[in-house]
Amino acid sequence: MTNSPILDGNDRDAGVVEEICGYLTDIPPRNYFLFAGAGSGKTRTLVEVLRRLTGVTEHEKGGDWHGP
């Protein structure tokens, strides 16, 4: 039995972005499987991972961005 905390609602995916970033920055990078239902935020999560890894951030709501 593990001592993992029981998470409810939006806390269930807390830390997913950091976890995926960890998989991709390991040497060598590791594979991962992201499974979730429609409208759950998979694309948003992957976009946030890419932003953190590349340093690209949105400039304004209009979609302009500034790279590293």
C-alpha positions as CSV (number, residue, x, y, z in Angstrom):
1,M,0.0,0.0,0.0
2,T,1.3,3.5,-0.8
3,N,1.0,6.6,1.2
4,S,-0.2,8.7,-1.8
5,P,-2.6,11.4,-0.8
6,I,-6.2,11.2,-2.0
7,L,-6.9,14.1,-4.3
8,D,-10.3,15.5,-5.3
9,G,-11.5,17.6,-8.2
10,N,-8.9,19.9,-9.7
11,D,-6.2,18.8,-7.3
12,R,-6.1,15.4,-9.1
13,D,-3.8,16.8,-11.8
14,A,-1.7,19.0,-9.6
15,G,1.9,18.4,-10.5
16,V,1.3,16.9,-13.9
17,V,3.2,19.6,-15.8
18,E,6.2,19.2,-13.5
19,E,6.0,15.4,-13.8
20,I,6.0,15.6,-17.6
21,C,8.8,18.1,-17.6
22,G,10.8,15.7,-15.5
23,Y,10.3,12.9,-18.0
24,L,11.4,15.0,-20.9
25,T,14.5,16.5,-19.1
26,D,15.8,13.2,-17.8
27,I,19.0,11.9,-19.4
28,P,17.9,10.1,-21.6
29,P,14.4,11.5,-21.8
30,R,11.6,9.0,-20.9
31,N,8.4,8.2,-22.6
32,Y,5.0,9.0,-21.0
33,F,1.4,8.3,-21.7
34,L,-1.1,11.2,-21.2
35,F,-4.6,9.8,-21.1
36,A,-7.7,11.8,-20.2
37,G,-11.2,12.4,-21.6
38,A,-12.3,15.0,-24.0
39,G,-12.2,18.6,-22.7
40,S,-10.0,17.6,-19.8
41,G,-7.0,19.9,-20.7
42,K,-4.5,17.6,-22.4
43,T,-3.6,20.2,-25.0
44,R,-3.4,22.9,-22.4
45,T,-1.1,20.7,-20.3
46,L,1.2,19.9,-23.2
47,V,1.3,23.6,-24.3
48,E,2.3,24.6,-20.7
49,V,5.1,21.9,-20.7
50,L,6.5,23.2,-24.0
51,R,6.4,26.8,-22.7
52,R,8.3,25.8,-19.6
53,L,10.9,23.8,-21.5
54,T,11.5,26.4,-24.2
55,G,11.1,29.6,-22.2
56,V,8.4,30.8,-24.6
57,T,5.6,32.8,-22.8
58,E,2.6,34.6,-24.1
59,H,3.0,38.3,-24.4
60,E,-0.6,39.4,-24.3
61,K,-4.0,37.8,-24.8
62,G,-3.7,38.4,-28.5
63,G,-1.4,35.4,-28.8
64,D,1.8,37.4,-29.4
65,W,4.8,35.8,-27.6
66,H,8.4,36.4,-26.9
67,G,10.9,33.6,-27.2
68,P,14.1,33.1,-25.2
